[in-house]
Amino acid sequence: MCSSDLNISNTDYAMNGSANQNRSIARFGLDSKLFLERETRLFDQDVIQTLTPRLAYNYTSKKDQSNLPIFDSEAKSDSYEGLFSGQKFTGIDRINNANDITIGFESDFIDEETGETYLNLKAAQSFYNDNQVTSNTVDPITGVGTDYDTRKKYSNIFASANFTLNDYTFNNAIQYNPETSKLDKRHSAVTYLLSPRKFLTIAHNDFIDNNGDRKKTVELYGAYPILNNVHIFAGINRSLTDSITNKETTGIAYESCCWAVRLAHFKKHLGGNDYDYVTKFELVLKGLASSTPELARRLEKNIPNYLVNLDD
C-alpha cells in the first residue's frame, strides 16, 4: 500500500506598512506500507500477528522565510507519526524544508474472535539528507523569524509498546538518542477504562526539556458519571523535579437527548509564581453546533481518553 501527496503552498502575508509577502513552496511525500500476517498464540490465546514494514520519503524545497512574522506556528511534539509526516511545525507561518527518509515497522497481536488488539508495537527513525531546517525562533528586535537551524543527520529512535488486558491498558513510549546512547524521553501510563466517561489514568514522564535539563512529571486524569446525565472530568500534570503544578483541568457536563452544557476551568503555570486561569462554558445543540468548539480541542489535549464530543 502506497500513498503520496504533492502540494504547493502559496501564502500571502499582510504586514504593517509594507506590501504583502508571497511564498510558494513545493512539497512531495510518499508513504508505503507492506502488510504481513500470521496465526500465533499470545497468553494461551489464538491471535493474528500483523507485521507492517513502513517506508516514507518527504521532500519540501528550501525557502528563506526569515522576513515573515510568526503568528501561531510552533514546533510539533515529537511522535512516531510525526516522523512520517515530514512536517516540523504547526500552522503555516513556518514550513520546514525536507529531504527525509523514514524507516519503521508496526506489529499488532489481534484476538481472532473479538478483533481486540492485545499488543501493539511500533518503532521508527528518520534520516535527513539536508542538514538545515527552517527555524521558528523570533528575533527580539525585528519581531520576525530567524533563518535556519542546524540539525543532526538522523532523528531519535521512536518506539512504543501498548498492551491491553480486559479493562486495563498499559502504554510505554521512548525516544532513544543514538548519539548519546541515552533515553531523551520516556512516557509510561496505566489506564483503567470502562467507558470514555468513566476511566482513570496515571502517567509518568521522564524527559529532557528545551534547556537540556532532565525533568520528571506525573499525570493523573479521568472522568466519572455522578448521575445518569451528569459527569465530571479532571486532569493534573505536576512536576516532580520542581514541585510545581504545570497544568490543571476540572469540569462538569450535563447531557440530554437534544442539548448539552459543559463548564471547564483551566490552570496553567507560566513561570515563577505566575499562573494563567481560564474558565469556559459550552452549549451544544446536538446535530447543529457548539458555542465554544475550541473547548473540546483543549480538553482532548489535556485529558486523553476522554470523549470530548458532547454531540455523541
N, C-alpha and C positions, 0 to 999 in steps of 0.2 A: 504494500500500500504506500503510495507516494502522494504528497500534496505540495503545492508550490504557490507562491504569490509574487506578483510583480506590481509595485506601486511607485508612483511618482508623487512626492509630497510637494505641494506648491502653496505657500502661505504668505499672506500679506500682513505686515505689522504696521499699525499706525502709531508713530512716535511723536511726542510733543515737539512742535516747532520744526519738524523735518518731514521729508517725503516718506511714503510707505517703503518699507524694506521688503524685498521679494526674495524668496528662497525656493529653489527646486532641487529635490534630491531623489535619485532613483534608488529603488530597493528591490532585491530579489531574494526569495527564500525557497528552499527545497527541504522537505521533511519526509523521510522514508522509513517505513516500518516493515518488518518481516514477522508474521505470526506463526509460531510453532506451538504444538501442544502434545501432551501425552497423559496417559492414565497412570496414577500412582496412589500411594496411601500416605496420610498425614494424621498422626494421633489415632491410628486404627480406623480412620475414615477413608472411604473411597473418594478421591478427589481428582480433578483435572488440573494439571500444571501447565500454564501457558508461559512461553518464553518469547519476548519481543525485542530483538536487537533493533536499535534505532540509530539512524544517521541523518544529520541535518547540516545544511550549508546555508549561511546567510551572508548576503553582500549588500552593503549600503555605501554609496560613494561618499568620499570625504568632502565636507563643506565647512568653511570657516563661518561660524555663527557668533563670533565674539561681539559683533556690533548689535546683536539682538538682545532685548531685555528678557529676563526670566520672570514669568508671572506665576506659574504653578508647577513647573517641571521639577521633579525630584528624582534622585537615584532610586531605582526599584530595589526592593528587598531581594536578596539573593535567594534563588529557589531552583529546583530541578527543572520545572517548565520554563523558568526564565532563561536558562542556558539555551534552550532550543528556540526561543523567540528571537534571539539576536538583538533585543532591544534593552537598553540600559536605563532609560528614563521614562517616567510617566509624563503625560501631557505631550504637547507638540512644540514647546519652546526650544527644546533641545532634541535633535535626532542624531544619535551617535553613528559614526562610520563603522562598518563591519566587513570583515573578510574571514569569517569564522567557520570552523568545522567542529561539530559537537557529536560525540560518540556516547551512547548509553545503552542500557538494557532495562527491561521491566519483566517481572515474573509474578504471576498470581497463582494461588492454590485455591481452587473453587470447588465447593461441595457439588457432587454430581446430581443430587436430588433437589436441593433447595436453591442452588445457584449462588449461595452466600460465599463471599470471599473470606477465607480464614487468614491468609497471609499474603501480603503484597511487598515486593522488594523492588527497589529502584537504585540505579547508580548512573552517573553521567559526568563528563568532563568536556570542556571546550578548549580548542586550540586556536590561537589568534595569529593570523598572518599579517596583521597590521598592528604595530606596537603603540598606536596612539588612538585615543577616543576623545570625542568632544566633551568638554567639561561643563558642569552645571554650577561652577563657582562664580560668584558675582564680585566684580571689582568694587570695593567700598567707596571709591572716589567717583567713578563714572556711572556706577549703577548698572552696567551691562556685564554680560558673561565674559569670562576669560576664554582663551583659545583652546589649548589641548592639554590633556594629562597623559602621562606615560603609563604603561601597564605591562604586566608580565606576558610571556608568550603563551601562557596557559592559565586556565581558571583553577580554582579549588575543585576537589572531587566532591560531588554531592551524592549522598547515599541515604536511604531511608528504609525502615522496616516497620510495617504496620500489621499488628496481629489482633484478630477479633475472636473472642470466645464468649458465646452467649450474649450477655448484655454488657460485656466489658471490652474495651478497645485499648490497646497499648501502642502508642506511637513513639517512634525514635527516628531522629534525623540528625545527620552530622555534616559538617564541612571540613574536609581534611586538606591541609595545606602541604603539598608535596615539597615546597621549598624549605619549610621549617620542620617538616615531619611531625607536625602537631595539629590538634583539632582547633580550628578557629571558631567553630560554633557547634554546640550540641543542644538539641531540644528533646526532652522526654516528657510524655504525658500519659496519664491513665484516665479513662472516661467510663463512667457508669451511665449508660444511655438507655432509658426506657422509651422516650419519645423526644422530639425536638423541643417540647415544652416541659420535659421532666428529665433532667440529667445533671450530672456533676462532673467537673473535670479539674484535675490538679496537674500542673505542669512545672517543669524546672528548666531553666535556660542557663547555659554557660557559654559566654561569647566574648570576643574582643571588639571593643567599641571603636568609633572613628578616631579616637585619640591613641589607640594602641593599648588601652588598659583592659585587663580582663574583668568582666562583670558577671555576677550571678543574680538571677531573679527567680521568683516563684510566682506562679499564676494560679488563681482559683476562680472559676466561673461556672455558672449553671442557671437553671430555671426550674420553677416548681409551681404547679397549679394549686392555688389555695381555695378556689371554688370552681364549679363547672365551667364558668365563662371568664374566670379571672386567673391570671398567672403573674408571678413576679420573676424578675431576672436580675442578675448581678454579675460583676466581674471585677477582679482586682489584680494589678500587676505591681509587685513590691520588690525593690532591690534588696538583696541580702548583703550586698557589698557596702552600700551606703545607708541602709536602714531608712530608705525613702520610698513612699508610695508613688510610683510613676503614673499609674492611671487607675481610676476607679469609676465604675459604672453601676448604677442602680436604677430600677424602674418597675412599673406595674402596667398591665394592659388588660383591657376588657374587650371581649369579642361577642357579638351577637350574629344572627343569621345574615344581616344586611349591612351592618356597620361595625366599626371597632375604634377604640381610642387607646392611646399609649402615652405615658408620661415617663421621661427618662432624664436622669441627671448625670453629668459627666464632670469628673475632676481630673486635671492633668497637670503634672509637675512641669514648670517652666525653667526652674533653676533657683538655687538657693532656697529661700523660704517662700518663693512666689508660686502660686497655683492659678490655673485658669478654671473657672466654674461656668458650666453651661447647662441650662435646663431647657428641654424641648418637649413640645406637645404635638401629637399627631392624631388627626382624624382621618379615618379610611372609610370611604363609601365603597363597599365591596363590588367589584366589577367595573368600577369607574376610576377613581384616582385617590391619591393620598395628599393631604395638605402639606406634609413635610417629607418628601421622598428621600432626602439626604439623611434623615434619621435612621432609616433602615440600613443604608450603606454603612453608616458609622457603627451601628450595633453589630452588623455582620463581621466587621473587622475586630471589634472589641470583645465579642462573646462568640467564639467558634462553637459550632454545633447547634446554636440557637436558630430556630426558624423565624426569621425576622419578618417575613411576608404575612401581614395580617389579612391579606385577601384570600389566603388558602383556608 
